[in-house]
Amino acid sequence: MELESILRFIENKNILVTGATGFLAKSTIRFYLLSLSLFSLSLCLCLCFSYTHLICLNNVYAVFVEKILRVQPNVKKLYLLLRAPDTKSATQRLNNEIIGKDLFRVLKEKWEAGMNSIISEKLTVVPGDISREDLGLNDSSLREEMLSHIDVIVNLAATTNFDERYDIALALNTLGAMHVLNFAKQCIQLQVLVHVSTG
C-alpha cells in the first residue's frame, strides 16, 4: 500500500493520540523521515484487514502531531490525551511541549495568520491519564464525543526510562496499554488501534 492511500485513509478521520508530548512522539529529527515510513507501514498493515487490529511497532521516533498536520491537513481532528488535571493545564502543555517547538515553524509559515484557527479546529486537548481507567477522563460530554467519533487511536504513551520504579512502569506501560485497549473497545467507529512501544 502506498503513502497516498494512507493519506487518503486518514483524511477526514478523528484520531486519538496518547503520549503526544512524550519521548516517542517528539524525539530526534534525524529519525523524522523514517517515522513516516514506519507509520505508513503500520497503517498499511492495519488496512489490509477488515477488522480493528492492534499493531505493535518498536522504536518509532516521531514528531507525530506535526507530521499528521503537515502531510494530511484534511485530517478531521486530533484528540490529544495529555496528562494534566484540567483543560487549562493540558492546553499549557500543548502550547509549551508541542506547538511551541521549532518544528512547527514549517506549519506556521505555511498557515501564517490562520495557524491559531486551524490548530483550534484540528486539535482537541483532552486532559487525562492512561494509568487510570477510562483514561482518567473527567469530562463526560467529551468522553461521549470521543467514543462516538474516534476512527483511529495511536497509543504513544509510555515511560522510556528503563530504570523506572516498578509501580510507575506497570501503571504506564502495562495497565496504560490495557486502559487504552478497553477504551478502544467502546469506540463505535474505531477502525484502527496502533500501539507504539520502545521494545
C-alpha positions in Angstrom: 0.0 0.0 0.0 1.4 3.4 -1.0 1.7 6.5 1.0 -1.1 8.2 -1.0 -3.6 5.6 0.1 -2.5 6.0 3.7 -3.0 9.8 3.4 -6.4 9.2 1.9 -7.3 6.8 4.7 -6.6 9.4 7.5 -8.3 12.2 5.6 -11.4 13.3 7.5 -10.6 10.9 10.3 -10.8 11.6 14.0 -7.6 10.4 15.7 -6.9 10.0 19.4 -3.2 10.3 20.2 -1.9 9.4 23.7 1.5 10.4 24.8 1.7 13.3 22.3 4.2 15.2 24.5 6.4 12.3 25.3 9.7 10.9 24.0 8.2 8.6 21.4 6.1 11.4 20.0 8.6 14.2 19.8 12.0 12.6 19.6 15.0 13.4 17.5 14.7 14.9 14.0 17.2 12.5 12.4 14.6 9.7 12.6 11.9 12.0 11.3 11.6 10.7 7.7 11.9 7.1 8.9 9.0 7.6 11.2 6.6 8.4 8.3 7.6 5.1 6.6 7.0 3.2 9.8 3.7 4.9 10.5 2.7 4.2 6.9 3.7 0.6 7.3 1.6 0.3 10.4 -1.4 1.8 8.8 -0.9 -0.4 5.7 -0.8 -3.5 7.9 -4.0 -2.3 9.7 -5.8 -1.5 6.4 -5.1 -4.9 5.0 -7.7 -6.4 7.4 -11.4 -5.7 7.6 -11.4 -5.7 11.4 -9.7 -3.5 14.0 -6.2 -4.8 14.8 -3.6 -4.0 17.4 -0.3 -3.3 15.7 2.8 -3.1 17.8 5.8 -1.2 16.4 9.2 -0.9 18.1 11.4 2.2 18.3 9.3 4.7 16.4 10.7 8.2 16.8 8.2 10.7 15.5 7.1 14.2 15.9 3.7 12.8 15.4 1.3 15.7 15.7 3.2 17.9 13.3 3.7 15.1 10.9 0.0 14.4 10.6 -1.0 18.1 10.3 1.7 18.6 7.6 1.2 15.6 5.4 -2.6 15.4 5.8 -4.1 18.8 6.7 -7.5 17.4 5.9 -7.5 15.1 9.0 -10.7 15.9 10.7 -9.5 16.2 14.3 -6.7 15.1 16.6 -7.7 14.4 20.1 -4.5 14.7 22.2 -4.7 13.0 25.6 -2.3 14.9 27.8 -1.5 14.0 31.4 -3.0 17.0 33.2 -5.6 17.7 35.9 -7.6 20.1 33.8 -8.1 21.6 30.3 -6.1 24.7 31.2 -3.0 22.7 32.3 -3.4 20.4 29.3 -3.5 23.4 26.9 -0.4 24.9 28.5 1.4 21.6 27.9 0.2 21.5 24.3 1.5 25.0 23.7 4.8 24.6 25.5 5.7 21.0 24.5 4.2 20.6 21.1 3.0 23.8 19.2 5.8 26.0 20.7 8.6 23.8 19.3 10.7 25.0 16.4 9.5 22.0 14.4 6.1 23.7 14.0 7.9 26.6 12.1 7.1 25.0 8.7 3.4 24.8 9.6 3.4 28.3 11.0 5.0 29.6 7.7 2.5 27.6 5.6 -0.6 28.6 7.5 0.6 32.1 8.6 -2.2 34.1 10.3 -4.6 31.1 10.1 -2.4 28.9 12.3 -4.3 29.5 15.6 -7.6 29.0 13.8 -6.5 25.7 12.2 -5.0 24.5 15.5 -8.2 25.2 17.4 -10.2 23.5 14.7 -7.9 20.4 14.3 -6.6 19.8 17.8 -8.7 19.0 20.9 -6.9 18.9 24.1 -8.0 16.0 26.4 -6.8 16.1 30.0 -6.4 12.6 31.3 -4.1 9.8 32.3 -3.7 6.4 30.7 -2.7 4.9 34.0 -6.3 5.4 35.2 -9.4 3.5 34.0 -11.4 5.2 31.2 -8.1 7.2 30.5 -8.8 9.4 33.5 -11.4 11.4 31.6 -13.5 13.7 33.8 -15.5 15.5 31.1 -18.3 13.1 30.4 -19.5 15.0 27.3 -16.0 15.0 25.8 -15.8 11.3 26.6 -19.1 10.6 24.8 -17.9 12.7 21.8 -14.7 10.7 21.6 -16.4 7.3 21.9 -18.8 8.3 19.1 -16.4 9.9 16.7 -12.9 8.4 17.0 -11.8 6.4 13.9 -8.1 5.8 14.9 -6.2 5.5 18.1 -2.4 5.9 18.3 -1.0 5.0 21.7 2.4 6.6 22.1 2.2 6.9 25.9 4.8 5.0 27.9 7.7 5.5 30.2 11.0 5.1 28.3 13.1 5.1 31.5 14.4 1.6 31.7 15.3 2.1 35.4 11.7 3.3 36.3 10.2 2.3 39.6 8.2 -0.9 39.1 4.8 0.6 40.1 5.2 3.5 37.7 6.3 1.3 34.8 3.5 -1.1 35.4 0.9 1.7 35.6 2.0 3.4 32.4 3.4 0.6 30.1 1.1 -2.3 31.1 -2.0 -1.0 32.7 -2.0 2.1 30.5 -2.0 -0.1 27.4 -4.8 -2.1 28.8 -6.8 1.1 29.6 -6.3 2.3 26.0 -7.4 -1.1 24.7 -10.5 -1.1 26.9 -11.3 2.5 25.8 -10.9 1.4 22.2 -13.4 -1.4 22.6 -16.0 1.2 23.5 -15.4 3.4 20.4 -18.3 3.0 18.0 -16.4 4.0 14.8 -12.9 2.7 15.6 -11.1 1.2 12.6 -7.5 1.1 13.7 -5.6 0.9 17.0 -1.8 1.4 16.7 0.3 0.7 19.8 3.8 2.0 19.7 6.4 0.6 22.1 10.1 1.1 22.9 10.8 -2.6 23.0 
